[in-house]
Amino acid sequence: MIAYERRGDGPPLILLHGLGSRRQAWAPVVPEVSRHREVIGLTLPGPGTVGEFADRVAGFLQEHGIDRPEVAGNSLGGGIALELARRGLVSAVTAFSPIGFWRTPGRLWCQSAVTAARGGAIALRPLLPRLLDTRPGRSVLCGLFFGDPVRVAPRTCLEDARALSAWPGFVTTRNAMGRWHPPALDGLPVTIAWGTRDAILPYRTQARRARDLLPGARHVALDGCGHVPFPDDPRRCAELLTVRQ
């Protein structure tokens, strides 16, 4: 079973979150995007490989009678979106800091960083409400994910940390995603957007590899944004989801 939420009218747009995250990560952009699309945010059940998650999303689309929707994903979700595109199941893809455009050091850094963040969320669980209610606390504990974590609401940071600490099958999925390789897509509208302050999948190296592998895609640098860019620049992110090249 996939938990989901639907909002808005228009062509369907599926939203896929990253490892250890939840569909609510897209909340800053949903009000604007849902003016132009029927937004369907999924919470992915772990564990799984990228291919297995793509199978589950494909089953969801079939179950709900959704034919070749637009799909957007962040991080792991970006990889799943690109995998769905490889299979010809979507009409357009927008991937924010997608996995897979790394070399071995970048992959190991990504896996180590998210593991450390999860470990911190577990170890500090009793203290999280108090810590995340402070600007220094959000800066230290959420700086891996957001370009300007101080701007993110304490409640959002707390719920994100709790989701990360409790995400089922985290280790299995973390290990499996390192074995997935992105496809060289052609003939499909693809947007790859990358926060210039991404501390999980660094922009300078991995966005360049994405441009090399997907030369026909629209490549966008999100100035000042982090790995999860939606709170950092909701207007620009919403624009990328609704305006095709």
C-alpha positions in Angstrom: 0.0 0.0 0.0 1.2 3.5 -0.9 -0.1 6.4 1.2 -0.9 9.4 -0.9 -2.6 12.7 -1.0 -4.3 14.4 -4.0 -4.9 18.1 -4.5 -5.8 20.4 -7.4 -7.0 20.0 -11.0 -5.4 19.5 -14.3 -2.9 17.0 -15.7 -1.7 14.6 -13.0 1.7 15.2 -11.5 3.2 12.5 -9.2 5.6 13.7 -6.5 8.3 11.3 -5.1 10.4 12.1 -2.1 13.9 11.1 -1.1 15.4 8.4 1.2 14.1 8.7 4.7 11.7 11.5 3.7 7.9 11.8 3.2 5.5 13.3 0.8 5.1 16.4 3.0 8.6 17.5 1.9 6.9 19.0 -1.2 4.5 21.1 0.9 6.0 24.5 0.1 5.3 24.1 -3.6 2.0 22.3 -3.6 -0.3 25.3 -3.2 1.0 26.9 -6.3 1.5 23.8 -8.4 -2.0 22.5 -7.6 -3.4 25.6 -9.4 -2.0 24.0 -12.6 -1.9 20.3 -12.0 -3.6 17.5 -10.0 -0.8 17.0 -7.5 -0.5 13.4 -6.2 2.1 13.1 -3.5 3.2 9.6 -2.5 4.8 8.3 0.6 7.0 5.5 -0.5 7.0 2.3 1.5 10.5 0.9 2.1 12.7 -1.0 1.8 13.4 -1.4 -1.9 15.7 -0.9 -4.9 15.1 1.9 -7.3 13.6 -0.7 -9.7 11.3 -2.1 -7.0 10.1 1.4 -6.0 9.4 2.1 -9.7 7.4 -1.2 -9.8 5.3 0.0 -6.9 4.7 3.4 -8.4 3.8 1.7 -11.7 1.3 -0.4 -9.8 -0.2 2.6 -8.1 -0.7 4.3 -11.5 -2.4 1.3 -12.9 -4.6 0.9 -9.9 -5.7 4.5 -10.1 -6.1 4.6 -13.9 -3.4 7.2 -14.3 -1.8 7.0 -17.8 1.7 8.5 -18.4 1.5 11.3 -15.9 4.2 13.9 -15.3 6.5 12.8 -12.5 8.8 14.8 -10.2 11.3 13.4 -7.7 13.9 14.5 -5.2 17.1 12.6 -4.5 16.1 8.9 -4.4 12.7 10.0 -5.8 14.5 11.7 -8.7 16.1 8.3 -9.5 12.7 6.6 -9.4 11.2 9.2 -11.7 14.0 8.7 -14.2 13.6 4.9 -14.0 9.9 5.3 -14.7 10.9 7.4 -17.7 13.2 4.6 -18.9 10.2 2.3 -18.9 8.1 4.8 -20.9 5.5 5.2 -18.1 5.6 9.0 -17.8 5.2 12.0 -20.1 7.7 14.3 -18.4 10.2 14.2 -15.6 11.5 16.9 -13.2 14.3 15.6 -11.0 15.7 17.7 -8.1 19.2 16.6 -7.1 18.6 13.0 -8.4 20.8 10.1 -7.2 23.0 8.2 -9.6 25.2 10.9 -11.1 28.1 10.2 -8.7 31.4 8.5 -8.8 32.4 6.2 -5.9 33.6 9.0 -3.5 30.3 10.9 -4.1 28.2 7.8 -3.5 30.0 7.0 -0.3 29.7 10.5 0.9 25.9 10.6 0.2 25.3 7.3 2.0 27.5 8.3 4.9 25.9 11.7 5.3 22.3 10.5 5.3 23.3 7.7 7.7 24.9 10.2 10.1 21.8 12.4 9.9 19.6 9.5 10.7 21.8 8.4 13.6 21.7 11.9 15.0 17.9 12.0 14.8 17.7 8.7 16.7 20.2 9.6 19.3 18.8 13.0 20.0 15.1 12.0 19.7 14.1 13.2 23.2 15.9 16.5 22.7 14.8 17.3 19.2 11.7 19.4 20.0 13.8 21.8 22.1 16.9 21.8 19.8 14.9 22.4 16.6 13.0 25.2 18.2 16.2 27.2 18.1 17.9 28.8 15.1 21.3 27.3 16.0 19.7 23.9 16.4 18.0 24.0 13.0 21.2 25.3 11.4 23.3 22.4 12.8 20.8 19.5 12.5 19.1 20.5 9.2 22.0 22.1 7.3 22.7 19.0 5.3 19.3 19.2 3.7 18.4 22.9 3.3 20.2 25.8 2.0 18.9 28.0 4.8 17.6 25.7 7.5 16.9 28.6 9.8 14.0 29.6 7.6 12.3 26.2 7.9 9.6 25.9 10.5 10.7 24.1 13.7 7.7 21.7 13.4 8.6 20.8 9.9 12.2 20.1 10.9 11.0 17.9 13.8 8.6 15.9 11.7 11.3 15.4 9.0 13.7 14.2 11.7 11.2 11.8 13.1 10.4 10.4 9.6 14.1 9.9 8.9 14.7 8.1 12.2 11.7 5.8 11.7 12.0 5.2 7.9 11.5 1.4 7.3 14.2 -0.5 5.6 16.6 2.6 5.5 19.8 0.6 5.4 18.6 -1.8 2.7 17.4 1.0 0.5 20.5 3.1 1.2 22.8 0.3 0.0 20.6 -0.6 -3.0 20.4 2.9 -4.4 24.1 2.9 -4.9 23.8 0.2 -7.5 21.4 2.1 -9.7 22.6 3.9 -12.8 20.5 6.6 -14.6 19.3 6.2 -18.1 20.3 8.3 -21.1 16.9 9.5 -22.0 16.0 11.0 -25.4 12.8 12.4 -26.8 11.1 13.1 -23.4 10.8 16.5 -21.6 13.3 16.2 -18.7 14.3 18.9 -16.2 17.3 18.3 -13.9 17.4 21.0 -11.1 20.2 21.2 -8.6 20.7 23.4 -5.5 24.0 25.1 -5.6 24.3 24.5 -1.8 23.5 20.8 -1.9 25.6 19.2 0.8 24.4 15.6 0.1 24.9 15.4 -3.7 27.2 18.3 -4.4 26.2 20.5 -7.4 29.6 21.2 -8.8 30.5 17.6 -9.7 27.2 15.7 -10.0 25.2 18.3 -11.9 28.0 18.4 -14.4 27.7 14.6 -14.9 24.0 15.0 -15.3 24.5 17.5 -18.1 27.0 15.1 -19.8 24.6 12.1 -19.6 21.4 14.0 -20.4 22.5 16.8 -22.9 19.0 17.2 -24.2 17.5 17.9 -20.8 16.8 21.3 -19.3 19.5 21.8 -16.6 18.8 24.4 -13.9 21.0 25.7 -11.0 18.9 26.7 -8.0 21.1 29.4 -6.4 21.4 29.1 -2.7 19.2 26.0 -2.4 20.0 22.8 -0.6 19.4 19.2 -1.3 15.7 19.6 -0.5 15.2 22.9 -2.3 11.5 23.5 -1.8 11.6 25.6 1.4 14.6 27.5 0.0 12.9 28.7 -3.2 9.3 27.5 -3.5 8.5 29.9 -6.3 11.2 28.8 -8.6 10.7 25.1 -7.8 6.9 25.4 -8.5 7.7 27.2 -11.8 9.9 24.3 -12.9 7.1 21.8 -12.1 4.5 23.7 -14.2 6.4 25.4 -17.1 7.8 23.0 -19.7 10.8 24.0 -21.8 
